[in-house]
């Protein structure tokens, strides 16, 4: 017995020594390899902080006068943590929530009896007034998850121009799409803490920039209603209408039909959502004669006093070219090519100028085969086949001269007309007037993209286009408005029908482009009507006149006589503008 006790003590001593060595080693690891402070901090973060993605308020969109076009409204998902609600009161809670949410009471009771940590009670976000009613119940365990939603207080007004914000929070189409990075702001990833003094004000995300557009809400409404009236009156299936300031490239209004309401974009089809004014390519027809004859005149090869023999048919590249009336007009002067809209006239001029110079003007100077670069999403690129392309032939020289066999957007076509109105300068089309980020304002700086023709050529072409409207035999005469000198041109273009692999024998594209006052342009307008069975002189031109009669009142554009009187009194009319 005495011998056993020392042996047991020896074993106990060895065991204690071993444990001591292990403890010393562990302490050493704490001292040299383990950051206790970091360990405790990480443990605290895990226990008390919840990671959260902080989404900023999306920037608002206004018209040029500060009228709200796109804003934000808060909606809420109502949910519950069933384990935080007393078992005996769940039936009463279900009844109260049913009254406020309009959800079946039995369905809510099933959700409240769930074993899940959190159960959403509303499938879609509810408005603030409903959320407030639920909050007033003061039920512990019921939670409100805020969900910001983009709202468009003007409804469908300018829908394709503004665009929409999808369920993923990204902007699509128009301004919402093009300026998404500016409007969206800067998302921050933060750690939520229940400890009040740990709130970090730097975690508040940077809101998106507010954007002010060049469009005027009143002019936009006028454009849309005028386009709809014309479509109904002339049996069109759709169309575009653009109002611009040719001096600086500002879009004052841009209408498309069909259209859509961004508040319910999910119900719209792709044809309604797209902005036809910048995304639809079409063969412009005779309005393009402005470009062809301006190029010929600017080249110095065709002078203003040029004459030619207008025959009933002209054969070029194996193709017969006819005038719209299938008649020959004999000895014809430069001006009458546009006044009477003669295809053989532009074809003859293009042949004399030659393909090298003709296509250098169209491609390099006018930019027919390029985008305008407008600050909107969805702009299409013009299509121009040139010598050397596999599909090009000599007949293209003739057909391109009167706007067939090439494609442009309505915005491109109006930009070309603006060159005539703006002394040969093509201004960059834009729809953003300014962006505002806090106290910083980023203003648009209008600039000329190119100068396709000289100022002298532009002035001569302006005078011819005035004759197109003012002369009783001019194709544009139905666009005349008493008291105002208008420069303009009609265009009735054949419409390619893919079903018959040929141009449609009945339906056409009708366009009128013009600007006023002709000597001091304040506004330029394009109206395009799709699939009509009459000429542009019978559809788009009179629709233009009806629009202008209302437009000059809204924009406060004085008549020619009023401007002349002011000038005689020593006043200046150069600064008279029609929009704020």
C-alpha positions as CSV (number, residue, x, y, z in Angstrom):
1,X,0.0,0.0,0.0
2,X,2.8,2.3,0.9
3,X,4.7,1.5,-2.4
4,X,1.6,2.1,-4.5
5,X,1.1,5.7,-3.2
6,X,4.5,7.1,-4.4
7,X,3.9,5.5,-7.8
8,X,0.5,7.2,-8.1
9,X,2.0,10.5,-7.0
10,X,4.7,10.2,-9.6
11,X,2.1,9.6,-12.4
12,X,0.1,12.6,-11.1
13,X,3.2,14.8,-11.2
14,X,4.0,13.7,-14.8
15,X,0.4,14.5,-15.8
16,X,0.5,17.9,-14.2
17,X,3.8,18.8,-15.8
18,X,2.4,17.7,-19.2
19,X,-0.7,19.9,-18.8
20,X,1.4,22.8,-17.7
21,X,3.6,22.5,-20.8
22,X,0.5,22.5,-23.0
23,X,-0.9,25.5,-21.3
24,X,2.4,27.4,-21.7
25,X,2.5,26.5,-25.4
26,X,-1.1,27.7,-25.8
27,X,-0.3,31.0,-24.1
28,X,2.7,31.4,-26.4
29,X,0.5,30.9,-29.4
30,X,-1.9,33.6,-28.1
31,X,1.1,35.9,-27.5
32,X,2.9,35.4,-30.8
33,X,0.5,34.0,-33.3
34,X,-3.0,35.1,-32.3
35,X,-4.4,38.6,-32.3
36,X,-6.9,38.5,-29.5
37,X,-8.2,42.0,-30.2
38,X,-9.0,41.0,-33.8
39,X,-10.6,37.8,-32.6
40,X,-12.9,39.7,-30.2
41,X,-13.7,42.3,-32.8
42,X,-14.5,39.7,-35.5
43,X,-16.7,37.9,-33.0
44,X,-18.5,41.2,-32.2
45,X,-19.0,41.9,-35.8
46,X,-20.4,38.5,-36.4
47,X,-22.8,38.8,-33.5
48,X,-23.9,42.4,-33.8
49,X,-23.5,43.5,-37.4
50,X,-25.5,42.5,-40.4
51,X,-24.2,43.1,-43.9
52,X,-26.6,45.3,-46.1
53,X,-26.5,46.7,-49.6
54,X,-27.5,50.4,-49.4
55,X,-29.2,51.4,-52.6
56,X,-29.3,55.2,-53.2
57,X,-32.2,57.2,-54.4
58,X,-32.3,57.3,-58.2
59,X,-31.9,60.7,-59.8
60,X,-35.0,62.4,-60.9
61,X,-35.8,63.5,-64.5
62,X,-37.4,66.9,-65.2
63,X,-38.3,68.9,-68.3
64,X,-36.5,72.1,-69.1
65,X,-38.8,74.1,-66.8
66,X,-38.5,71.8,-63.8
67,X,-41.7,69.8,-64.4
68,X,-41.2,66.3,-62.9
69,X,-41.1,63.5,-65.5
70,X,-39.6,60.7,-63.5
71,X,-39.4,60.4,-59.7
72,X,-39.2,57.8,-56.9
73,X,-41.9,56.5,-54.5
74,X,-41.4,54.1,-51.6
75,X,-43.3,50.9,-51.5
76,X,-43.0,48.1,-48.9
77,X,-43.0,44.3,-48.6
78,X,-44.8,43.3,-45.5
79,X,-43.3,40.3,-43.7
80,X,-43.3,38.6,-40.3
81,X,-41.0,36.6,-38.0
82,X,-43.5,34.0,-36.7
83,X,-41.2,33.0,-33.7
84,X,-41.5,36.6,-32.3
85,X,-45.3,36.4,-32.1
86,X,-47.0,34.8,-29.1
87,X,-48.7,31.6,-30.0
88,X,-51.9,32.6,-28.3
89,X,-52.2,35.9,-30.2
90,X,-51.5,34.6,-33.7
91,X,-55.2,34.2,-34.6
92,X,-55.9,37.8,-33.6
93,X,-52.8,39.1,-35.5
94,X,-54.0,37.3,-38.6
95,X,-57.4,38.9,-38.3
96,X,-56.0,42.4,-37.9
97,X,-53.5,42.0,-40.8
98,X,-56.2,40.6,-43.0
99,X,-58.3,43.8,-42.5
100,X,-55.4,46.1,-43.5
101,X,-53.8,44.0,-46.3
102,X,-56.9,42.5,-47.9
103,X,-55.3,39.0,-47.7
104,X,-57.3,35.9,-46.6
105,X,-57.2,35.5,-42.8
106,X,-56.6,31.7,-43.0
107,X,-53.7,32.2,-45.4
108,X,-52.1,34.7,-43.0
109,X,-52.6,32.3,-40.0
110,X,-50.7,29.6,-41.9
111,X,-47.8,32.0,-42.5
112,X,-47.8,33.0,-38.8
113,X,-47.6,29.3,-37.7
114,X,-44.6,28.7,-40.0
115,X,-41.3,27.5,-38.5
116,X,-39.3,29.9,-40.8
117,X,-37.4,32.8,-39.4
118,X,-39.1,35.2,-41.8
119,X,-42.1,34.9,-44.1
120,X,-43.2,37.6,-46.6
121,X,-46.9,38.3,-46.4
122,X,-47.3,40.4,-49.6
123,X,-46.2,39.1,-52.9
124,X,-45.8,42.6,-54.4
125,X,-44.8,45.8,-52.6
126,X,-47.7,47.8,-51.1
127,X,-48.1,51.6,-51.1
128,X,-47.2,53.8,-48.2
129,X,-50.7,54.3,-47.0
130,X,-51.2,50.6,-46.5
131,X,-47.8,50.3,-44.8
132,X,-48.8,53.1,-42.4
133,X,-52.0,51.2,-41.5
134,X,-49.9,48.1,-40.7
135,X,-47.4,50.1,-38.7
136,X,-50.2,51.6,-36.6
137,X,-51.2,48.1,-35.4
138,X,-47.9,48.0,-33.5
139,X,-47.4,44.3,-33.8
140,X,-44.0,43.1,-32.6
141,X,-42.6,40.7,-35.3
142,X,-44.2,42.3,-38.3
143,X,-41.6,43.9,-40.5
144,X,-41.7,46.4,-43.4
145,X,-39.0,46.1,-46.0
146,X,-38.8,49.4,-48.1
147,X,-38.7,48.9,-51.9
148,X,-38.2,52.1,-53.9
149,X,-40.1,52.2,-57.2
150,X,-39.7,54.5,-60.2
151,X,-42.8,56.5,-61.0
152,X,-43.7,58.6,-64.0
153,X,-46.3,61.3,-63.0
154,X,-46.9,62.3,-66.6
155,X,-48.0,58.8,-67.6
156,X,-47.3,57.9,-71.2
157,X,-46.1,61.5,-72.1
158,X,-42.7,61.1,-73.6
159,X,-42.6,57.5,-72.6
160,X,-40.1,56.3,-75.3
161,X,-38.0,59.4,-74.7
162,X,-37.7,58.9,-71.0
163,X,-37.5,55.1,-70.9
164,X,-38.2,53.0,-67.8
165,X,-36.4,51.2,-64.9
166,X,-36.7,47.5,-64.9
167,X,-37.2,45.1,-61.9
168,X,-33.4,44.8,-61.7
169,X,-33.1,48.6,-60.9
170,X,-31.4,49.4,-64.3
171,X,-32.7,52.0,-66.7
172,X,-33.7,50.9,-70.2
173,X,-34.4,52.8,-73.4
174,X,-34.2,56.6,-73.9
175,X,-32.7,58.7,-71.1
176,X,-33.1,56.1,-68.4
177,X,-31.0,53.7,-70.4
178,X,-28.4,56.2,-71.7
179,X,-27.8,57.9,-68.4
180,X,-28.3,55.0,-66.1
181,X,-24.8,55.3,-64.5
182,X,-25.5,58.9,-63.6
183,X,-29.1,58.4,-62.5
184,X,-28.4,55.3,-60.4
185,X,-26.0,56.8,-57.9
186,X,-23.4,54.8,-56.0
187,X,-24.5,51.7,-54.1
188,X,-22.7,51.1,-50.8
189,X,-22.2,47.8,-48.9
190,X,-22.5,48.6,-45.2
191,X,-22.8,46.8,-41.8
192,X,-25.9,47.5,-39.9
193,X,-25.5,47.7,-36.1
194,X,-28.2,47.8,-33.4
195,X,-25.9,50.0,-31.3
196,X,-26.9,53.6,-31.8
197,X,-23.5,55.2,-31.4
198,X,-22.0,53.0,-34.1
199,X,-24.1,54.6,-36.9
200,X,-21.8,55.9,-39.6
201,X,-23.2,58.8,-41.6
202,X,-20.6,58.1,-44.3
203,X,-22.5,54.9,-45.1
204,X,-25.3,56.9,-46.7
205,X,-25.1,56.1,-50.4
206,X,-24.5,58.9,-53.0
207,X,-27.9,59.6,-54.7
208,X,-28.1,59.7,-58.4
209,X,-27.8,62.9,-60.5
210,X,-31.0,64.8,-61.2
211,X,-31.4,65.3,-65.0
212,X,-33.1,68.2,-66.7
213,X,-34.1,67.6,-70.3
214,X,-34.3,70.0,-73.2
215,X,-37.9,69.0,-73.9
216,X,-40.8,71.2,-72.9
217,X,-43.7,69.4,-71.4
218,X,-46.3,71.6,-73.2
219,X,-44.6,71.2,-76.5
220,X,-44.3,67.5,-75.9
221,X,-48.0,67.2,-75.4
222,X,-48.7,69.3,-78.5
223,X,-46.4,67.0,-80.5
224,X,-48.0,63.8,-79.3
225,X,-51.5,65.0,-79.7
226,X,-50.8,66.4,-83.2
227,X,-49.1,63.2,-84.3
228,X,-52.1,61.2,-83.0
229,X,-54.5,63.5,-84.8
230,X,-52.7,63.1,-88.1
231,X,-52.4,59.3,-87.7
232,X,-56.2,59.1,-87.1
233,X,-57.1,61.5,-89.9
234,X,-54.9,59.9,-92.6
235,X,-55.2,56.3,-91.7
236,X,-51.6,55.8,-90.7
237,X,-50.3,52.9,-88.5
238,X,-47.7,55.0,-86.7
239,X,-45.2,57.7,-87.0
240,X,-42.7,60.2,-85.5
241,X,-42.7,63.9,-84.8
242,X,-39.7,65.9,-83.7
243,X,-39.4,69.6,-82.8
244,X,-35.9,71.0,-82.5
245,X,-34.0,74.3,-82.1
246,X,-31.7,74.2,-85.2
247,X,-29.4,76.8,-83.6
248,X,-28.2,74.6,-80.8
249,X,-29.4,71.0,-81.5
250,X,-31.9,70.9,-78.5
251,X,-34.8,68.5,-78.8
252,X,-37.9,70.5,-77.7
253,X,-40.3,67.6,-78.3
254,X,-40.0,64.1,-79.6
255,X,-43.1,62.0,-80.2
256,X,-43.6,58.4,-81.3
257,X,-46.6,56.2,-82.0
258,X,-47.3,53.5,-80.8
259,X,-46.2,54.6,-77.4
260,X,-46.3,53.2,-73.8
261,X,-46.7,54.2,-70.2
262,X,-43.4,53.6,-68.2
263,X,-45.4,53.0,-65.1
264,X,-46.6,49.7,-66.6
265,X,-43.8,48.9,-69.0
266,X,-44.3,45.2,-68.5
267,X,-47.6,45.4,-70.3
268,X,-46.1,47.1,-73.4
269,X,-44.7,45.3,-76.4
270,X,-41.3,46.0,-78.0
271,X,-42.8,48.0,-80.9
272,X,-44.4,50.4,-78.4
273,X,-41.3,50.8,-76.2
274,X,-38.8,51.8,-78.9
275,X,-38.3,55.4,-79.8
276,X,-39.2,55.4,-83.5
277,X,-37.7,58.9,-84.0
278,X,-34.2,57.5,-83.4
279,X,-34.5,53.8,-83.9
280,X,-36.6,53.4,-87.0
281,X,-34.6,53.3,-90.3
282,X,-36.5,54.2,-93.4
283,X,-36.0,55.4,-96.9
284,X,-36.8,59.1,-96.6
285,X,-37.8,59.7,-100.2
286,X,-37.9,63.2,-101.7
287,X,-37.1,65.1,-98.5
288,X,-33.6,63.8,-99.1
289,X,-33.4,65.8,-102.3
290,X,-32.4,68.7,-99.9
291,X,-29.2,66.8,-99.2
292,X,-28.5,65.8,-102.8
293,X,-29.1,69.3,-104.3
294,X,-27.3,71.1,-101.5
295,X,-24.3,68.8,-102.1
296,X,-24.4,69.4,-105.9
297,X,-24.6,73.1,-105.4
298,X,-21.8,73.2,-102.8
299,X,-19.5,71.2,-105.1
300,X,-19.6,74.1,-107.5
301,X,-20.3,71.6,-110.3
302,X,-24.0,72.4,-110.4
303,X,-24.6,76.2,-110.2
304,X,-27.9,77.8,-109.0
305,X,-28.7,78.8,-112.6
306,X,-28.3,75.2,-113.8
307,X,-30.9,73.9,-116.3
308,X,-31.5,70.5,-117.8
309,X,-34.0,68.7,-120.0
310,X,-36.4,66.8,-117.9
311,X,-37.6,63.8,-119.8
312,X,-40.3,61.3,-119.0
313,X,-37.8,58.6,-118.3
314,X,-34.1,58.4,-117.5
315,X,-32.2,55.1,-117.8
316,X,-29.2,54.6,-115.5
317,X,-27.5,51.4,-114.6
318,X,-30.2,49.4,-116.4
319,X,-32.9,51.0,-114.3
320,X,-35.6,53.4,-115.5
321,X,-36.1,56.4,-113.4
322,X,-39.5,58.3,-113.4
323,X,-40.8,61.4,-111.8
324,X,-43.7,61.0,-109.3
325,X,-46.2,62.0,-112.0
326,X,-44.5,59.9,-114.7
327,X,-44.3,63.0,-116.9
328,X,-41.4,65.0,-118.5
329,X,-41.2,68.7,-117.7
330,X,-38.9,69.8,-120.5
331,X,-36.3,72.6,-119.8
332,X,-36.2,72.8,-116.1
333,X,-34.2,75.1,-113.7
334,X,-32.5,74.2,-110.4
335,X,-35.2,75.5,-108.1
336,X,-38.0,73.5,-109.9
337,X,-36.2,70.3,-109.1
338,X,-37.2,70.9,-105.5
339,X,-40.4,72.9,-106.0
340,X,-41.9,70.2,-108.2
341,X,-39.9,67.4,-106.5
342,X,-38.5,65.9,-109.7
343,X,-36.6,62.6,-109.4
344,X,-35.1,62.9,-112.8
345,X,-33.7,66.3,-111.8
346,X,-31.8,65.0,-108.8
347,X,-30.7,61.9,-110.7
348,X,-29.3,64.0,-113.5
349,X,-27.5,66.3,-111.1
350,X,-26.0,63.3,-109.2
351,X,-24.7,61.8,-112.5
352,X,-23.0,65.1,-113.4
353,X,-21.4,65.5,-110.0
354,X,-20.3,61.8,-110.2
355,X,-20.2,59.0,-107.7
356,X,-16.8,59.9,-106.1
357,X,-17.8,63.5,-105.0
358,X,-21.5,62.6,-104.5
359,X,-20.8,59.8,-102.0
360,X,-18.0,61.8,-100.3
361,X,-20.6,64.4,-99.4
362,X,-23.2,61.8,-98.3
363,X,-20.8,59.7,-96.2
364,X,-18.1,62.0,-95.0
365,X,-19.8,65.4,-94.8
366,X,-23.5,64.6,-94.0
367,X,-22.8,61.3,-92.1
368,X,-25.6,59.3,-93.7
369,X,-24.0,56.0,-92.7
370,X,-23.5,57.1,-89.0
371,X,-25.4,57.9,-85.9
372,X,-26.0,61.5,-84.7
373,X,-24.7,60.5,-81.3
374,X,-27.7,61.8,-79.4
375,X,-27.6,61.2,-75.6
376,X,-30.3,58.5,-75.7
377,X,-30.3,54.7,-75.8
378,X,-31.5,52.9,-78.9
379,X,-30.2,55.1,-81.8
380,X,-29.9,53.2,-85.1
381,X,-27.1,53.7,-87.7
382,X,-28.0,55.0,-91.1
383,X,-27.4,52.7,-94.1
384,X,-25.6,53.9,-97.2
385,X,-24.2,51.6,-99.9
386,X,-21.3,53.1,-101.8
387,X,-19.2,52.2,-104.9
388,X,-17.2,49.2,-104.1
389,X,-19.9,47.5,-102.0
390,X,-21.1,44.2,-103.3
391,X,-24.7,45.4,-103.6
392,X,-24.0,48.8,-105.1
393,X,-24.6,49.5,-108.8
394,X,-24.8,52.6,-111.0
395,X,-28.5,52.8,-110.5
396,X,-27.9,53.6,-106.8
397,X,-26.5,56.9,-107.8
398,X,-29.9,57.9,-109.2
399,X,-32.1,56.4,-106.5
400,X,-30.0,57.6,-103.6
401,X,-30.3,61.1,-104.9
402,X,-34.1,61.1,-104.3
403,X,-33.9,59.2,-101.0
404,X,-34.5,55.6,-102.1
405,X,-32.0,52.7,-101.6
406,X,-30.5,54.3,-98.5
407,X,-31.9,54.5,-94.9
408,X,-31.8,57.1,-92.2
409,X,-33.7,57.8,-89.0
410,X,-36.2,60.7,-88.6
411,X,-33.7,62.4,-86.3
412,X,-30.9,62.2,-89.0
413,X,-33.2,63.6,-91.6
414,X,-34.2,66.6,-89.4
415,X,-30.5,67.2,-88.6
416,X,-29.8,67.5,-92.3
417,X,-32.5,70.2,-92.6
418,X,-31.1,72.0,-89.6
419,X,-27.9,72.4,-91.6
420,X,-29.8,74.6,-94.1
421,X,-31.4,76.5,-91.2
422,X,-28.2,77.0,-89.3
423,X,-25.8,78.5,-91.9
424,X,-24.3,75.2,-93.0
425,X,-23.5,73.9,-89.4
426,X,-24.8,70.6,-88.2
427,X,-25.3,70.9,-84.4
428,X,-25.0,67.8,-82.2
429,X,-28.6,66.8,-81.3
430,X,-29.0,66.4,-77.6
431,X,-31.8,66.0,-75.1
432,X,-30.0,66.6,-71.8
433,X,-30.0,70.3,-70.8
434,X,-28.0,69.8,-67.5
435,X,-27.2,67.3,-64.7
436,X,-27.2,68.3,-61.1
437,X,-25.1,66.5,-58.4
438,X,-25.6,68.2,-55.1
439,X,-24.3,71.7,-55.6
440,X,-22.5,70.9,-58.8
441,X,-24.2,71.6,-62.2
442,X,-23.0,70.0,-65.4
443,X,-24.5,72.0,-68.3
444,X,-24.7,70.8,-71.9
445,X,-22.4,72.6,-74.2
446,X,-23.9,72.7,-77.8
447,X,-21.4,72.2,-80.5
448,X,-21.2,71.7,-84.3
449,X,-20.4,68.2,-85.3
450,X,-19.5,69.2,-88.9
451,X,-20.2,71.7,-91.7
452,X,-21.4,69.7,-94.7
453,X,-21.9,72.8,-96.8
454,X,-20.9,76.5,-96.8
455,X,-23.1,79.2,-95.3
456,X,-23.7,80.6,-98.9
457,X,-25.0,77.2,-100.1
458,X,-27.2,77.0,-97.0
459,X,-28.7,80.4,-97.7
460,X,-29.4,79.6,-101.4
461,X,-31.0,76.3,-100.4
462,X,-33.1,78.1,-97.8
463,X,-34.5,80.4,-100.5
464,X,-35.4,77.5,-102.7
465,X,-37.2,75.7,-99.8
466,X,-39.2,78.8,-99.1
467,X,-40.4,78.7,-102.7
468,X,-41.4,75.0,-102.2
469,X,-43.9,76.2,-99.6
470,X,-44.9,79.6,-100.8
471,X,-45.5,78.9,-104.4
472,X,-49.0,77.6,-105.2
473,X,-47.5,74.9,-107.5
474,X,-45.0,73.9,-104.9
475,X,-45.3,70.4,-103.4
476,X,-45.0,71.9,-99.9
477,X,-47.6,74.6,-100.3
478,X,-50.2,72.8,-98.1
479,X,-47.7,73.4,-95.2
480,X,-48.0,77.2,-95.5
481,X,-49.2,79.1,-92.4
482,X,-50.4,82.7,-92.8
483,X,-48.1,85.3,-91.4
484,X,-44.9,83.1,-91.3
485,X,-42.3,82.4,-94.0
486,X,-41.6,78.7,-93.9
487,X,-38.9,76.7,-95.6
488,X,-39.7,73.0,-96.1
489,X,-39.9,69.9,-98.3
490,X,-42.2,66.9,-98.8
491,X,-41.2,63.3,-99.1
492,X,-43.3,60.4,-100.3
493,X,-41.2,57.3,-100.2
494,X,-41.9,53.8,-101.4
495,X,-42.2,51.3,-98.7
496,X,-40.4,48.0,-99.0
497,X,-42.7,45.1,-98.3
498,X,-40.7,41.9,-97.2
499,X,-43.8,39.7,-97.7
500,X,-43.8,40.3,-101.5
501,X,-40.0,41.1,-101.8
502,X,-40.8,44.4,-103.5
503,X,-42.0,47.9,-102.8
504,X,-45.6,48.1,-101.7
505,X,-47.9,49.1,-104.6
506,X,-50.2,51.1,-102.3
507,X,-48.7,52.1,-99.0
508,X,-46.0,54.7,-98.6
509,X,-44.0,56.7,-96.0
510,X,-45.0,60.4,-95.9
511,X,-42.6,63.0,-94.4
512,X,-42.6,66.8,-94.2
513,X,-39.6,68.7,-92.8
514,X,-39.4,72.4,-92.4
515,X,-38.3,75.4,-90.3
516,X,-39.5,78.9,-89.4
517,X,-39.2,81.8,-89.5
518,X,-37.1,81.0,-92.6
519,X,-34.8,84.1,-92.2
520,X,-34.4,83.7,-88.5
521,X,-35.1,80.0,-87.7
522,X,-36.4,79.4,-84.2
523,X,-37.7,75.9,-84.7
524,X,-37.4,73.0,-87.1
525,X,-40.0,70.2,-87.4
526,X,-40.2,66.7,-88.9
527,X,-43.4,64.8,-89.1
528,X,-43.4,61.3,-90.5
529,X,-46.5,59.1,-91.1
530,X,-46.2,55.4,-91.6
531,X,-48.1,53.4,-94.2
532,X,-50.4,55.9,-95.8
533,X,-52.0,55.6,-99.2
534,X,-51.6,59.3,-100.2
535,X,-48.8,61.7,-101.0
536,X,-47.0,63.7,-98.3
537,X,-48.4,66.9,-99.8
538,X,-51.8,65.5,-98.9
539,X,-50.9,64.2,-95.4
540,X,-47.7,65.2,-93.7
541,X,-47.7,68.7,-95.1
542,X,-51.2,69.8,-93.9
543,X,-50.5,68.0,-90.6
544,X,-47.3,70.2,-90.3
545,X,-49.4,73.4,-90.9
546,X,-52.0,72.4,-88.2
547,X,-49.1,71.8,-85.7
548,X,-47.4,75.1,-86.5
549,X,-50.6,77.1,-86.0
550,X,-50.6,76.0,-82.3
551,X,-46.9,75.9,-81.9
552,X,-46.3,79.6,-82.7
553,X,-48.7,80.5,-79.9
554,X,-47.1,78.2,-77.3
555,X,-43.6,79.3,-78.3
556,X,-44.6,83.0,-78.7
557,X,-43.0,83.3,-82.1
558,X,-43.9,86.6,-83.6
559,X,-45.2,86.9,-87.2
560,X,-43.0,88.2,-90.0
561,X,-44.8,91.5,-89.8
562,X,-44.3,91.8,-86.0
563,X,-40.6,91.1,-86.3
564,X,-40.2,93.6,-89.2
565,X,-41.9,96.3,-87.1
566,X,-39.7,95.6,-84.2
567,X,-36.6,95.8,-86.4
568,X,-37.8,99.1,-87.9
569,X,-38.1,100.5,-84.4
570,X,-34.4,99.6,-83.8
571,X,-35.1,96.4,-81.8
572,X,-33.4,93.1,-82.2
573,X,-35.3,89.9,-83.0
574,X,-32.2,87.6,-82.9
575,X,-32.7,87.0,-79.2
576,X,-36.4,86.2,-79.3
577,X,-36.8,82.6,-78.2
578,X,-40.0,80.6,-77.7
579,X,-39.1,78.3,-74.8
580,X,-37.9,79.1,-71.3
